[in-house]
Amino acid sequence: MTTITIPKKEYQRLLDRALRYEYLRQILEGDIFASPPTRNIKSIIKEFRATKQYNPKFLESLARGLEHSSYFKQ
């Protein structure tokens, strides 16, 4: 076995790249085109609101968008 020495900065860059690739691979293994688990718009908005990461204007816009979605009209 041969030993190769690389600078720590290069090692960190390669490690970061490998971890990002692994993360992306795991995401793509799942079914990214699966339907949402619920069709209840109020439930979805409630969950978004509970995170406290979204402002009221965004939540209103999201609700309007979901109401126009053919998936939620069925």
C-alpha positions as CSV (number, residue, x, y, z in Angstrom):
1,M,0.0,0.0,0.0
2,T,1.3,3.4,-1.0
3,T,0.9,6.5,1.2
4,I,0.1,9.8,-0.3
5,T,0.3,13.0,1.6
6,I,-2.0,16.0,0.8
7,P,-2.4,19.3,2.5
8,K,-5.1,19.5,5.2
9,K,-7.0,22.1,3.3
10,E,-7.2,19.8,0.3
11,Y,-8.3,16.9,2.5
12,Q,-11.1,19.0,4.0
13,R,-12.2,20.1,0.5
14,L,-12.3,16.4,-0.7
15,L,-14.1,15.3,2.5
16,D,-16.7,18.0,2.2
17,R,-17.3,17.1,-1.5
18,A,-17.7,13.4,-0.6
19,L,-20.2,14.2,2.2
20,R,-22.2,16.4,-0.1
21,Y,-22.3,13.7,-2.7
22,E,-23.4,11.1,-0.2
23,Y,-26.2,13.4,1.1
24,L,-27.4,14.1,-2.4
25,R,-27.3,10.3,-3.2
26,Q,-29.5,9.6,-0.2
27,I,-32.0,12.2,-1.2
28,L,-32.3,10.9,-4.7
29,E,-32.8,7.3,-3.5
30,G,-36.1,8.4,-2.1
31,D,-39.2,9.0,-4.2
32,I,-38.9,12.7,-4.8
33,F,-42.0,12.7,-6.9
34,A,-44.2,11.1,-4.3
35,S,-47.5,12.8,-3.5
36,P,-47.7,14.8,-0.2
37,P,-49.1,12.6,2.6
38,T,-52.1,14.8,3.1
39,R,-54.5,16.8,1.0
40,N,-55.6,19.0,3.9
41,I,-54.4,22.5,3.2
42,K,-55.2,23.8,6.7
43,S,-53.0,21.0,8.1
44,I,-50.1,21.8,5.9
45,I,-50.3,25.6,6.7
46,K,-50.5,24.7,10.4
47,E,-47.3,22.6,10.2
48,F,-45.5,25.4,8.3
49,R,-46.7,28.0,10.9
50,A,-45.5,25.8,13.8
51,T,-41.9,26.0,12.6
52,K,-42.0,29.8,13.1
53,Q,-39.7,30.1,10.1
54,Y,-42.2,31.6,7.7
55,N,-43.8,35.0,7.8
56,P,-47.6,35.4,7.5
57,K,-47.4,36.8,3.9
58,F,-45.6,33.7,2.8
59,L,-48.1,31.4,4.5
60,E,-51.0,33.3,2.8
61,S,-49.3,32.9,-0.6
62,L,-48.6,29.2,0.1
63,A,-52.3,28.6,1.0
64,R,-53.5,30.4,-2.2
65,G,-51.1,28.3,-4.3
66,L,-52.2,25.1,-2.7
67,E,-55.9,26.1,-3.3
68,H,-55.1,26.5,-7.0
69,S,-53.2,23.1,-7.2
70,S,-55.1,20.4,-9.1
71,Y,-53.8,17.8,-6.5
72,F,-55.7,19.6,-3.7
73,K,-58.9,20.1,-5.7
74,Q,-59.5,16.4,-6.0
